[in-house]
Amino acid sequence: MATPTEFSRLMPHPIIQAPMVGVSTPALAAAVSNAGGLGSIGLGASTPAQADELIRETRALTSQPFNVNLFCHRPAEPDAAVEQAWLEFLRPRFEEFDTEPPGLLELPYPSFVESPDMLELLLERRPAVVSLHFGLPEQRWIDRLKAAGIVLLATATNLAEARMIEEAGIDAVVAQGREAGGHSGVFDPVAGEPELGTFPLVRLLAEQLRIPVVAAGGIMDGRGIRAAKALGACAVQMGTAFILCPESAADATYRKLLAKAQPLTTRLTDVISGRPARGIVDRWWTEVDVTHAPALPDYPIAYAAGKALKAAARSAGNQGFDAFWAGQGADLARALPAAELVRELVRESEVTP
């Protein structure tokens, strides 16, 4: 267990850039770390070889600590009947774009908990920080990572998950409120969407736990950082705030949407991937997330269908199924280089209200 002081030695400024798969890049992570925050790269959808390359690329750009993130979801259980029913439900959307749905859905990537090769890669490369999402691997794996000198973080959306994280010997907990963009870290998606907002969750965990708490969800500026710290957080994790940075991998459509003057609406849904995730509302939310929809395939098998429909729509020049992940503070996103954004966040957080 790390103390808040020991944990803060990883980064001069209490700002973690969230490990957004598909958006975070080695350039973004390195820029944040070089500016005194903690940059992150998402490895959840990567093979060990791809993960190795991302770690190497990041290390070539910074000598500072950075975080690598793994998905610890329950291994998917294929169910051909469920998967075919889901594809048939989506068929009219595919046909709208003169495309057939996939003939079958394949597992796009395994969970970290079933990838000993990924564990061995982490033990060999020894990144300064490893963060865990959707749950925890077996205790033996946690103990080996800690013995290698790696600082461990894990996401919790409620007190029960946070206590499991603390009991496992994880160094700090990321308290992710329901405001957060992207996938909620709920351990059991069958239990439904997360209920607690960021600030109630942070205060609860800071009061109940002995390990440091990192606040995540809806924090976009220095005032949010001050508020989180006042409630007991030792740091914040920010994702949507960094999407418009030029170092991110967000495409032009994503950037244009976030930069629009009109208010954005974000909501949670599980129909895109099979797990609750918050994004900017489009046709997934209005047409697919309906009460008469059939049962979802397991995550991330359902995600294969989601990505296929997005690709079909985009090939026809339609952006109605883009599914851009973003948190409730998306309207506050700023198009600044990552280092400049970190400096501005620090300045804002230190201003006396």
C-alpha positions, -999 to +999 in steps of 0.1 A: +000+000+000+013+034-010+008+066+010-005+097-008+029+112-005+047+081-020+021+079-047+025+116-056+062+111-062+053+095-095+042+129-108+049+165-096+013+175-105-017+155-094-030+149-129-034+115-147-043+115-183-068+086-187-057+056-208-082+059-236-079+031-261-082+045-296-074+080-284-044+079-262-010+076-279+026+074-269+030+110-279+001+121-257+013+100-227+048+113-231+038+149-233+017+147-202+045+129-182+071+153-195+049+182-182+047+167-147+015+147-149+012+110-154+006+100-190-012+068-199-015+044-228-043+018-231-032-017-238-066-034-232-072-042-269-035-049-277-017-081-282+015-085-262+036-076-293+015-045-299+017-036-262+055-040-263+058-016-292+036+010-275+057+008-244+089+011-264+075+041-283+065+059-251+098+053-235+116+067-265+097+100-259+099+103-221+122+093-193+094+100-168+070+075-153+039+066-173+009+043-168-002+013-189-038+001-186-052-034-189-088-047-191-096-074-164-132-082-176-147-116-170-136-138-200-163-137-226-185-168-231-195-172-267-232-180-273-240-185-310-278-181-305-274-148-286-249-135-311-270-144-341-301-128-325-282-096-319-269-095-355-304-100-368-316-072-346-289-050-362-295-062-397-318-033-408-291-008-398-265-027-419-289-030-449-295+008-447-259+011-458-261-018-484-241-041-462-247-075-446-240-079-409-210-102-401-217-139-405-204-144-370-189-125-342-154-133-331-137-123-299-116-092-307-093-095-277-090-115-245-091-102-210-058-096-192-068-122-167-065-149-194-032-136-209-002-149-191+019-136-220+008-101-213+017-105-176+052-117-186+056-087-209+048-063-180+072-081-157+099-078-183+093-042-193+084-030-158+064+002-166+063+025-136+025+021-132+000-005-143-037+003-140-065-022-140-101-018-153-132-039-151-119-059-121-087-076-109-065-105-120-057-133-096-038-124-064-007-142-075-005-120-106-009-089-084+018-100-060+042-106-089+036-072-104+041-055-070+073-076-064+086-062-097+083-027-082+053-016-103+028+007-088-007-006-092-040+013-097-075-001-101-108+014-109-138+012-086-173+025-091-186+017-056-174+009-021-176-029-025-152-029-055-129-004-037-126-027-007-117-056-030-090-034-045-076-024-011-077-060+002-057-072-029-029-048-020-034-024-049-015+009-043-043+033-051-080+033-063-094+053-092-129+064-080-148+065-113-181+083-111-210+078-136-201+111-152-169+096-167-166+091-205-159+058-221-163+024-204-174+023-168-151+001-147-179-018-130-167-053-121-200-069-129-219-054-158-249-076-151-255-054-121-262-025-144-249+010-148-228+027-120-250+047-096-226+070-078-213+103-091-177+112-089-177+135-058-200+113-036-178+083-045-145+101-038-157+113-004-170+078+005-138+061-005-115+087+011-134+082+043-136+044+042-102+033+027-066+036+038-051+037+002-050+069-019-080+078-040-078+092-075-110+111-087-122+103-122-153+115-141-165+149-153-133+168-141-123+192-168-105+221-152-086+234-122-117+241-102-127+204-106-092+194-094-095+216-063-130+202-055-118+166-058-088+172-036-110+190-010-131+158-008-100+136-002-086+127-036-048+128-039-050+132-077-075+133-106-077+112-138-089+132-168-098+117-202-122+139-222-101+169-213-073+156-234-092+144-265-087+177-283-049+178-277-031+175-310-011+145-297-043+124-293-055+100-320-090+115-322-100+120-358-113+151-374-150+142-369-144+136-332-126+169-328-152+189-348-180+174-327-163+183-294-154+218-306-190+227-315-206+256-298-239+239-290-243+218-259-234+181-262-256+153-247-238+123-233-254+091-219-245+056-208-253+026-229-242-010-231-254-018-266-222-008-284-198-031-267-217-051-241-206-030-212-219+004-199-200+033-215-207+070-218-206+088-251-221+115-272-256+105-280-262+093-316-283+065-332-269+038-309-287+055-280-319+065-299-325+034-320-305+005-307-307+010-269-344+002-268-365-020-244-374-046-271-338-053-280-326-089-276-300-100-251-265-087-257-235-109-264-208-108-239-182-080-239-162-077-260-179-099-285-207-074-288-181-048-296-172-066-328-208-059-340-206-023-329-174-017-347-187-034-379-218-012-379-198+019-374-175+010-403-205+002-426-221+036-418-189+055-423-182+038-456-216+052-467-207+087-455-230+084-425-218+092-390-249+082-371-232+052-355-198+067-346-201+062-309-177+089-297-169+083-260-170+115-238-178+124-203-204+148-189-180+177-190-173+174-227-184+210-235-154+222-215-128+204-236-100+227-248-079+223-280-045+228-264-012+209-267-010+184-238+019+201-220+002+234-222-031+219-210-013+204-180+003+237-171-031+255-174-048+229-152-021+233-126-024+271-127-062+270-124-060+245-095-037+267-076-058+299-079-075+308-047-113+308-053 
